[in-house]
Amino acid sequence: MSEKQRILIVDDTPSNITILNTLLKESYNVSAATNGPDALALSASRTRPDLILLDIMMPDMDGYEVLTKLKASPGTADIPVIFVTAKADTSDESRGFELGCVDYITKPVTPSIVMARVKTHLNLRQAKKTLEAQNKELKKAAVLREEVGRIARHDLKNPLTGVFSGIELLEMTGDLSEDQAEAVDIMKTSAHKMLDMINSSLDLFKMEQKIYRPEMAAVDMVSLLHRVEKEMESLIKLHRTGLVLTRDGNPFLPGQTVMVMGESLLLYSMMANLIKNAVEAVPEDRSIDISLADEGELITVCIHNHGAVPPAIRDTFFHKYTTSGKRKGTGLGTYSAKLIAETLGGKISMTSSEEDGTFIFIHLLAAQ
């Protein structure tokens, strides 16, 4: 049998305490105090109440002061307080609600109203406790999932070492046919991609924990964007689009550079993710505009495609696992882009509308 919930009655008139105690004692564990200091002491005790019925008009320390002190203490701030009072003016009620009471019961009390309101607020308190407990468990589960995933990714590196060793042995034989050499090359490329994916995933975890320390160096964004464009050539053709690269509104000139501070692999991963998203979202036969702008201490990269982000995910576009309309989408591309931009000392933002399409702005530190 579960323990009865505890109710503290605070009133300087013993007859009022007797009335409330008579109503509540069969269903609840009732205690009482006749002044503010005793009420505060009982509220902070080991057997603190689940609900307080508090009179307003008391000598020395009135109900408003008691409530203020209760809400100011972390140990008692979450205890719901119902004022039981003869003061029924609207201004009195407003003051009480502003200070944090949850309800009012006017004197002389009506038994059915007392029982109903006590039960309602105790149920609400219990529901809140249940939700808080569930939320803690969910947070623990999320941390455990991330930790298990991190360990799994780390452990995947060990068998990959054996794969690379096997590939090297095959290459060293020097007696492979053209088809066999091609198959070995495919295996080698796939193994490298898998290793890159594992490393990127581990880096993402470190960035989430804010413990990743990038190796900052000057990186040419023009060269990097051309590399992304070349490696996505097949995807770009499949979606019947193209990239238009400009600097300050003008086409790139041969040999032109735009240097930013960052880590090459992170910058490549970020731009590849964002450009891939744009290619997959842009309407057919419309180009994707990628512009670089020199803004002194910052270089701004703007990626514009004529497709619109669905309204339902615009506010959560950079949140983890946000995706829409992609059967195999993980919802990590834009999330990782945001983490990378911030890890490199920059920032990222997005605007989208049906009329103008989608603009993603990445602000990166300019190399001095």
C-alpha positions in Angstrom: 0.0 0.0 0.0 1.5 3.4 -1.0 2.1 6.0 1.6 -0.4 8.8 1.9 0.5 12.1 0.3 1.4 14.8 2.8 -0.5 18.1 3.3 0.6 21.0 5.5 -2.1 23.4 6.8 -0.8 26.8 7.9 -3.2 29.0 9.8 -3.0 31.1 13.0 -6.5 30.1 14.0 -6.8 26.6 15.5 -10.4 26.2 14.6 -9.6 26.7 10.9 -6.9 24.0 11.2 -9.4 21.7 12.8 -12.0 22.1 10.0 -9.4 21.3 7.3 -7.8 18.5 9.2 -11.2 16.8 9.7 -11.9 17.0 5.9 -8.5 15.7 4.8 -7.1 13.3 7.5 -8.8 10.2 6.1 -7.2 10.5 2.6 -4.0 12.3 3.4 -1.2 12.6 6.0 -1.9 16.0 7.5 0.3 18.3 9.6 -0.2 21.9 10.8 1.7 25.1 11.7 0.2 28.2 13.3 2.9 30.6 12.0 5.3 31.3 9.2 8.6 30.2 10.7 7.2 26.8 11.8 5.6 26.4 8.3 9.0 27.0 6.6 10.7 24.6 9.0 8.2 21.8 8.3 8.3 22.5 4.6 12.1 22.0 4.5 12.1 18.9 6.8 12.8 15.3 5.8 9.0 14.7 5.6 8.3 17.8 3.5 4.7 18.2 2.3 3.3 17.5 -1.2 0.9 20.4 -0.9 0.5 23.4 1.4 -2.8 25.1 2.4 -1.7 28.6 3.4 -3.6 31.3 5.2 -2.7 34.9 4.1 -3.6 37.0 7.2 -1.2 35.9 9.9 0.7 38.0 12.4 4.5 38.7 12.1 4.9 36.8 8.8 1.9 36.8 6.5 1.1 34.2 3.8 2.7 36.3 1.0 6.0 36.4 2.8 5.9 32.7 3.6 5.1 31.9 -0.1 8.0 34.2 -1.2 10.5 32.4 1.1 9.2 29.0 -0.1 9.7 29.9 -3.8 13.1 31.3 -3.1 14.5 28.0 -1.6 15.4 25.2 -4.1 14.3 22.6 -1.6 10.7 24.0 -1.3 10.2 25.9 -4.6 8.3 23.1 -6.3 5.8 22.5 -3.5 2.3 23.7 -4.7 0.7 26.2 -2.5 -3.1 27.0 -2.3 -4.1 30.1 -0.4 -7.0 29.6 2.0 -8.2 33.0 2.9 -11.1 35.4 3.5 -9.4 37.9 1.2 -11.3 37.6 -2.1 -10.4 40.8 -3.9 -9.1 40.4 -7.5 -5.9 42.3 -6.5 -5.2 39.8 -3.7 -5.6 36.9 -6.1 -3.3 38.5 -8.7 -0.6 39.1 -6.1 -0.8 35.5 -5.0 -0.5 34.1 -8.5 2.4 36.4 -9.3 4.2 35.1 -6.2 3.6 31.5 -7.3 0.5 30.1 -5.6 -1.4 27.6 -7.7 -5.0 28.2 -6.5 -7.3 30.0 -4.1 -9.9 28.7 -1.7 -12.1 31.3 0.1 -13.3 31.1 3.7 -15.6 29.8 4.9 -14.5 26.7 3.1 -16.8 24.4 1.1 -15.8 20.8 1.8 -16.4 19.6 -1.8 -14.3 22.4 -3.2 -11.5 21.8 -0.8 -11.4 18.1 -1.6 -11.6 18.7 -5.4 -8.9 21.3 -5.5 -6.5 19.4 -3.2 -6.9 16.3 -5.3 -6.5 18.2 -8.6 -3.2 19.8 -7.6 -1.8 16.7 -6.0 -2.5 14.8 -9.2 -0.8 17.6 -11.2 2.2 17.4 -8.9 2.4 13.6 -9.3 2.1 13.9 -13.1 4.9 16.5 -13.2 7.1 14.2 -11.1 6.4 11.3 -13.4 7.3 13.4 -16.5 10.5 14.6 -14.9 11.5 11.0 -14.1 10.7 9.9 -17.6 12.7 12.8 -19.0 15.7 11.9 -16.9 15.5 8.3 -18.2 15.3 9.5 -21.8 18.3 11.7 -21.3 20.2 8.7 -19.8 19.2 6.5 -22.7 20.3 9.2 -25.2 23.7 9.4 -23.5 24.0 5.7 -23.5 23.1 5.4 -27.1 25.7 8.0 -28.1 28.3 6.2 -26.0 27.5 2.8 -27.4 27.7 4.3 -30.9 31.0 6.0 -30.2 32.5 2.7 -28.9 31.1 0.8 -31.9 32.6 3.3 -34.3 35.9 3.1 -32.5 36.0 -0.7 -32.5 35.2 -0.8 -36.3 38.7 0.6 -36.9 40.3 -2.6 -35.8 38.9 -4.9 -38.5 39.5 -2.2 -41.1 43.2 -2.5 -40.3 43.0 -6.1 -41.4 41.2 -5.1 -44.6 43.9 -2.6 -45.5 46.6 -5.2 -44.8 44.9 -7.7 -47.1 44.6 -5.2 -49.9 48.2 -4.2 -49.6 49.2 -7.9 -49.8 47.1 -8.3 -53.0 48.7 -5.3 -54.5 52.2 -6.5 -53.7 51.7 -9.8 -55.6 52.0 -7.8 -58.8 50.3 -10.7 -60.7 46.8 -9.4 -60.9 44.7 -9.3 -64.1 43.1 -6.0 -65.1 39.7 -7.1 -63.7 41.3 -8.2 -60.4 43.3 -5.0 -60.1 40.1 -3.0 -60.7 38.3 -5.0 -58.0 41.2 -4.4 -55.5 41.1 -0.7 -56.3 37.3 -0.7 -55.6 37.9 -2.4 -52.3 40.6 0.0 -51.4 38.4 3.0 -52.2 35.5 1.6 -50.3 37.7 0.9 -47.2 39.0 4.4 -47.3 35.5 5.8 -47.5 34.4 3.7 -44.5 37.4 4.9 -42.5 36.6 8.5 -43.4 33.0 7.9 -42.3 34.1 6.5 -39.0 36.6 9.3 -38.4 34.0 11.9 -39.3 31.5 10.3 -36.9 34.0 10.3 -34.1 34.9 13.9 -34.8 31.2 14.8 -34.8 30.9 13.3 -31.3 33.9 15.3 -30.1 32.4 18.5 -31.6 29.1 17.8 -29.8 31.0 17.5 -26.5 33.0 20.7 -27.4 36.3 18.8 -27.0 37.4 18.8 -30.6 40.4 20.9 -31.3 40.7 21.8 -35.0 44.1 22.1 -36.6 43.5 25.6 -38.1 45.3 26.5 -41.4 44.7 28.6 -44.4 42.4 26.8 -46.9 41.6 27.9 -50.5 37.8 27.8 -50.8 37.9 28.2 -54.6 39.9 25.1 -55.0 37.8 23.2 -52.4 34.5 24.1 -54.2 35.9 23.0 -57.6 36.9 19.7 -56.0 33.4 19.2 -54.6 31.9 20.1 -58.0 34.1 17.6 -59.7 33.4 14.7 -57.3 29.6 15.4 -57.6 29.6 15.6 -61.3 27.4 12.5 -61.8 24.9 13.6 -59.2 24.7 17.1 -60.7 24.0 15.7 -64.1 21.4 13.3 -62.7 19.5 16.2 -61.2 19.9 18.3 -64.4 21.4 21.2 -62.7 24.8 23.0 -62.5 26.9 25.0 -60.1 27.5 28.7 -60.8 30.5 29.9 -58.7 31.2 33.6 -58.2 33.2 35.9 -56.0 31.7 39.3 -55.1 29.2 38.8 -58.0 31.9 38.0 -60.6 32.9 34.6 -62.1 36.1 33.0 -60.6 39.2 34.0 -62.6 41.9 31.4 -63.4 44.3 31.0 -60.4 42.1 33.1 -58.1 42.0 32.1 -54.5 39.9 32.9 -51.4 41.6 31.9 -48.3 39.8 31.0 -45.0 41.0 29.7 -41.7 39.9 26.1 -41.0 40.6 22.4 -41.3 40.5 21.2 -44.8 38.7 17.9 -44.2 36.1 19.6 -42.1 35.5 22.3 -44.6 35.2 19.8 -47.4 32.7 17.7 -45.4 30.6 20.7 -44.6 30.5 22.1 -48.1 29.9 18.6 -49.7 27.0 18.0 -47.4 25.4 21.4 -48.0 25.9 21.3 -51.8 24.6 17.7 -52.0 21.5 18.9 -50.2 21.1 21.8 -52.6 21.6 19.5 -55.7 18.9 17.1 -54.4 16.5 19.9 -53.6 16.8 22.3 -56.6 14.1 22.1 -59.3 15.3 20.5 -62.6 17.0 22.8 -65.1 17.7 25.5 -62.5 21.2 26.2 -61.4 22.7 26.4 -57.9 24.5 29.7 -57.2 27.5 29.6 -54.8 29.0 32.9 -54.1 32.0 34.0 -52.0 32.1 37.5 -50.4 35.0 39.1 -48.7 33.7 40.9 -45.6 37.0 41.9 -43.9 37.6 39.5 -41.0 35.0 37.1 -42.5 34.4 35.2 -45.7 30.8 34.5 -46.4 29.8 31.6 -48.6 26.2 31.7 -49.8 24.6 28.6 -51.4 21.3 29.4 -53.2 19.0 26.9 -54.8 15.5 27.7 -56.1 13.8 24.9 -54.0 12.1 25.8 -50.8 12.6 24.0 -47.4 9.3 22.6 -46.2 7.8 25.0 -43.7 7.5 22.3 -41.0 11.3 21.9 -40.7 12.5 25.5 -41.3 12.8 26.3 -37.6 14.7 23.0 -36.9 16.7 22.9 -40.2 20.0 22.6 -38.3 18.8 20.3 -35.6 19.9 16.7 -35.2 17.9 14.2 -37.2 15.8 16.8 -39.0 14.9 15.5 -42.5 12.0 15.6 -44.8 11.1 13.7 -48.0 14.4 11.7 -48.1 13.8 8.0 -47.8 17.4 7.4 -46.8 18.1 10.7 -45.2 19.7 10.7 -41.7 19.1 14.3 -40.8 22.8 14.7 -39.9 24.1 16.7 -42.9 22.9 20.2 -41.9 23.4 19.4 -38.2 27.1 18.5 -38.8 27.5 21.5 -41.0 26.4 23.8 -38.1 28.7 22.0 -35.7 31.7 22.3 -38.1 31.0 26.0 -38.8 30.9 26.8 -35.0 33.9 24.6 -34.3 35.9 26.6 -36.8 34.9 29.9 -35.2 32.2 30.7 -37.7 28.4 30.5 -37.9 25.7 29.3 -40.3 22.1 30.4 -41.0 19.3 29.7 -43.5 16.4 31.5 -45.0 13.8 29.9 -47.3 10.6 30.9 -49.1 8.5 29.6 -52.0 9.2 32.8 -53.9 13.0 33.1 -53.5 14.1 29.5 -52.7 16.7 28.7 -50.1 19.8 30.6 -49.1 22.4 29.1 -46.7 25.0 31.6 -45.4 28.3 30.2 -43.9 30.5 32.8 -42.3 34.1 31.7 -41.9 37.2 33.4 -40.6 39.3 35.0 -43.3 43.0 34.0 -43.5 45.1 37.0 -42.7 
